Amino acid sequence: MVNAEEVSNKQIILRDYVSGFPKESDMDLKNSPIRLKVPEGLKTVLVKNLYLSCDPYMRTRMKKLDVPGYVPSFTPGSAISGYGVAKVLDSRNPEFKEGDFVWGITGWEEYSLITAPETLFKIQYTDVPLSYYTGIFGELFLFYIYTYIYIYLFIYLF
């Protein structure tokens, strides 16, 4: 178990909603303190982010959307979030333990306290580069698996 020391957490913060293409000046690098231990009573997971994905859909999330979309807008003043690969440092969730590698929704920050651990997937195969889970083995892989299952069920059950 990682001790409960408090460390500086580097975060990429969205300054304000973006119009046009995002620029470096639309974001800030901020250091915020974080304790390297999950607070008692929470079923959350604390991770150290290793790889972060920058995907086209994120540009839409940087705009203020008056009509709800498939994903909500980012909140100005908060860390940007997206797909990432991380290592579990501490967990109060029975699905994850210290040392597990995971991929899913994390913050664009050095450490993330994941309050919705259902957005994380345990990495079972570490014989490929972990960075692959931000792309072909991550979100896209799930899409193909679900599509395959749907087609299989449709063909053989109907």
N, C-alpha and C positions, 0 to 999 in steps of 0.2 A: 504494500500500500504506500502510495506517495504521501509524505508527511503533509501536514495542513499549513505549510508555509504560504505566505501571500507573495505573489510575484506580479510583475508588470505584464499585462496582456496587450500586445500590439493589435490594433483593430483598424480596418478600413471602414471609415464612416462616410455615409452619403450626406453631403452638406445640405442640399436642397433638391427638389425635383429638377430633372434635366429636360431641356428642350433641345432637339437635335441630337447630334452624336455626343456621348459622354466624353468628358475631358478630365485630365488629371486634376484640374482645379475644381471639379465637381465633388471631389472626395478629399478627406483628411486622413492622416495617419495619427491615431490617438493611442495613448498608453493609459490603460485603466487597470486598477488592482483586481486580482482574482485570487481566491483561495483554492489551493489544489486539493480540495476535498469536497465531496458532495454534502450539502447540509443535511442534518438528520431529518427524517420524516418525509423526504422527497424521493420519488422513484426515478430520479434523473441520472444522467450519465455525464461525467466530465471527460473530455477528450483533448488530446494534443493534435492539432491539425497538421497533416503531413503534406497533402496536395489539395489544391482548390481548383475548381473548374470555373471557367469563364465562358458562359453559354449565351447564344443570341437572345434567348427569352429574357435575360436579365436586363437588357436595354429597355424593354417594355416596362419592367418593374421599377425602373428609375424615373418613370413619368407619373404624374398624378392622373390616375384613371378615375373619371367620374362614374363610369359604368363598370360594374364588377367584371373582371376578366377571369381567365382560368387560374391565374395566380394574383395575389394582391400586390399593390405597390409597396416598395420599400418605404420605411419610415425615415424621413430626414432626421439626422442626428443619431441614428442607430447604425450598428454594424450591418454591412451588406451580408446576405446569406445566399448560399447556393450549394451545389453538390461538392462534396469533398471526401477525402480519405483521411482517417484519423486513427490514433491509438488510444484505447481506453486507459485513463489514469486512475479513475475511481468510479464506482457504480453502486447504486442502491436498487438497480433493476436486475431481477434474476436472470434476464436474457443475456446480460453482458457482464464480463468480469475484467479485472485489471489485466492488461496485456493483450486483450483482443484487438484485432484490426477490424475496423468498420468503414462502411461508406454510406453516404446519405446526405441529408440536409445539415450543414454546419454553417457557422459564421465565418466571414472573412476576417479571421483573427487567429492568434497563435493558439489560444485555448478556447473551447466552447463548452458551456454547460447546456446540455441537450435536455430540454424540458419535455420534448415529444419524442421519446426514444423509439416510437413506432416508425419514425422516419429513417431509422438506422438499420443497416443490414450487416450481419457479421460476415467477414471475408473468410471463406473456407480454404481458398486456394492461394497460397502465398508463393507458389513456384513461378509466378509471372510478376513483372514489375507492378507494384501497388498503384502506380499512377494510371494503369490501364482501367482501374475502377472508376475514374472520373470520366471515362469515355466508353469504349466498346464493352467492357464488362460491367458497367454501372447501369445508368438509366436506360441506355439503348438495349442492353442485354435483357433487362426486365421486360421491355416492350416486346422483344422477339419471343421470349418465353411465354408471356401472356397471350400473344397472338397465336403462337403454335398451339397452346392449350385450347384456346377458343375454336380454332379451326378443327382440331382433333375432335373435340366434343361435338361440334356441329356436324361433322362428317359421320361419326360413328354412333351418335345418339339420335339423329333425326332422319 
